[in-house]
């Protein structure tokens, strides 16, 4: 008889984190807290495809960006179509708005989303190939008050989970008119520098990308580069002044950073990033900005929009740095059933099912563990009450109810257990 082949265990792909208990409730708590803040501000949920036509990101994000040129997961499907795992959310949201005519109704269209995004990067702490984000987009109105609302919303998201050691950096990237003037000035400056061939090519396509280069030698060479804020026209300058004034009114602290450049080509006017210095090199925990012209570039109306993406992965690291542990309430069990014997287990399955039908979070012990081992399961499940059912209770038509926080036990009629627990849990 041949020996059965033993397979080696598999691991997750490099740069793809798992969130498993007991850490996963922290992930859920951050995601749900961010989403709740978005809903409080009138944003509605949109569920985006995991992959899109590659052309959407090439056209929307910008072919000169590192995201498109180096980091996308792109492949041919069985129909020989080029598709890409989504590297960011804004282009997909804009595509959906155009496709489903959401921009034909009341404006702004306010949408929020969450989920995984994919970029082929060198994995390191806080920088993953599958990254998790919560994002919002407000589309259709070029109003500085909307910019201020979105920035303040992002600030509230981080504060809602207890973070405080971050800072908000803010600037304006101007519009297509003042950007054209600035582009000429910046290129004149850059072309006088001893840039390598790849960087010089980037300066020709999108000179702002050079200012986003993280190499120390490039940062040193561009230290005296002209700044966009010095070339804003009157309209963009007034827009930025209103945004900062409204943030002051809402007591949202910020620092104006005239060298701030986001990694995507579509940003205009208001641009912002949240930074946490406790995270080292990967200090950004979220950011966004306004994107005039993106909708028309993707085949829709010439409408403006503003949005952000907040990193759940990096927020979790920032919480760890600040020593903050979020309370685990989302998965807490109210009731834990312990059945002693086959007949009792059959009835307990029915009881637990009825509790769940009535909206009570319930679980039970499985296998053939004794009472002591089963009660350890109740503790691990953080149950408020335990139900114990054995042959004697079945014969008597009762069930033992243990209040685990008060260490008290009583017998109640088995037929009344759902009603009794409904009352007991509603008073807490």
Secondary structure, DSSP 4 states (H G I P E B T S, - for coil): -PPPPPPPPP-PPTTB----TTTHHHHHHHHHHHHHHHHHTT-EE-PPPSEEEHHHHHHHT-TTSHIIIII--EEE-TTS-EEEE-S-SHHHHHHHHHHTTGGGSSSSEEEEEEEEEE-----BTTB-SEEEEEEEEEES---HHHHHHHHHHHHHHHHHTT--S-EEEEEE---HHHHHHHHHHHHHHHTTS---HHHHHHHHH-THHHHT---HHHHHHTTT---GGGG--HHHHHHHHHHHHHHHHTT---EE-TT---SSTT-EEEEEEEE-GGGTT--EEEEEEE-TTHHHHTTS-S--EEEEEEEHHHHHHHHHHTT------TT--SEEEEE-SHHHHHHHHHHHHHHHHTT--EEE--SS--HHHHHHHHHHTT-SEEEEE-HHHHHHTEEEEEETTTTEEEEEEGGGHHHHHHHHHHT-
